[in-house]
Amino acid sequence: MPELFEVLAEFDAHGGASPGLIAWELFADEHDILTLWELALAEGWLTHAGRDLTYDEQLYRLTPSGWIAARERAPGLESEPGAADESV
């Protein structure tokens, strides 16, 4: 699962990712990714982020709790995008 979170975090800054894109990036079978993807959705770690117009796929981004889970499972991830801007 650390690799899943690393790729999700990478694509978060670019508008999100789909299970197919994650599978392609990880050289994995999409079916294997879907099991982890469904877990991430059930845990509230992902949220809808629009659609990929080229492939007509639903895109998802990490939620704040998804970023927490990502940092727990993939140490070394940087803060979520925009987190530094929120400190006032």
C-alpha positions in Angstrom: 0.0 0.0 0.0 2.8 2.5 0.5 3.4 2.7 -3.3 -0.4 3.4 -3.8 -0.2 6.3 -1.5 3.0 7.6 -3.0 1.5 7.7 -6.5 -1.8 9.1 -5.2 0.1 11.9 -3.5 2.1 12.6 -6.7 -1.0 12.9 -8.8 -3.0 14.8 -6.2 -1.1 18.0 -7.2 -2.2 17.4 -10.8 -5.9 17.0 -10.3 -6.2 13.4 -9.1 -5.8 9.8 -10.4 -8.0 6.9 -11.4 -7.4 3.2 -10.5 -6.3 2.6 -14.0 -3.7 5.3 -13.9 -2.4 4.1 -10.6 -2.1 0.5 -11.9 -0.3 1.8 -15.0 2.1 3.8 -12.9 2.8 0.8 -10.6 3.0 -1.7 -13.4 0.3 -3.6 -11.6 -2.9 -5.4 -12.5 -5.9 -3.0 -12.2 -7.8 -5.7 -10.4 -5.2 -5.8 -7.6 -5.3 -2.0 -7.3 -9.1 -2.0 -7.0 -9.1 -4.0 -3.8 -6.9 -1.3 -2.2 -8.8 1.4 -3.9 -12.1 0.2 -2.4 -10.5 0.1 1.0 -9.3 3.7 0.6 -12.8 4.8 -0.4 -14.4 3.0 2.5 -12.0 4.6 4.9 -12.8 8.1 3.5 -9.2 8.6 2.2 -10.3 9.5 -1.3 -12.7 12.0 -2.7 -14.0 12.7 -6.2 -11.9 15.2 -8.1 -13.6 15.5 -11.5 -13.2 13.5 -14.7 -10.3 12.8 -17.0 -11.7 14.2 -20.3 -9.3 12.1 -22.5 -10.3 8.7 -21.0 -13.6 9.6 -19.4 -12.5 8.2 -16.0 -13.5 9.5 -12.6 -10.5 11.0 -10.8 -9.9 11.0 -7.1 -7.7 12.9 -4.7 -6.6 12.3 -1.2 -8.8 13.7 1.6 -7.2 15.3 4.7 -7.6 11.9 6.5 -6.1 10.3 3.3 -3.0 12.4 3.7 -2.7 11.3 7.3 -3.0 7.7 6.3 -0.5 8.3 3.4 2.1 9.8 5.7 1.6 6.9 8.1 2.1 4.3 5.5 4.6 6.0 3.2 7.0 7.9 5.5 8.9 10.6 3.6 5.8 12.0 1.8 5.7 15.7 1.9 2.8 17.6 3.4 -0.4 17.8 1.4 -0.4 20.4 -1.3 -1.4 23.8 0.1 -0.8 22.8 3.7 1.9 25.4 4.2 -0.5 28.1 3.0 -3.0 27.2 5.7 -0.9 28.4 8.6 -2.0 31.8 9.8 
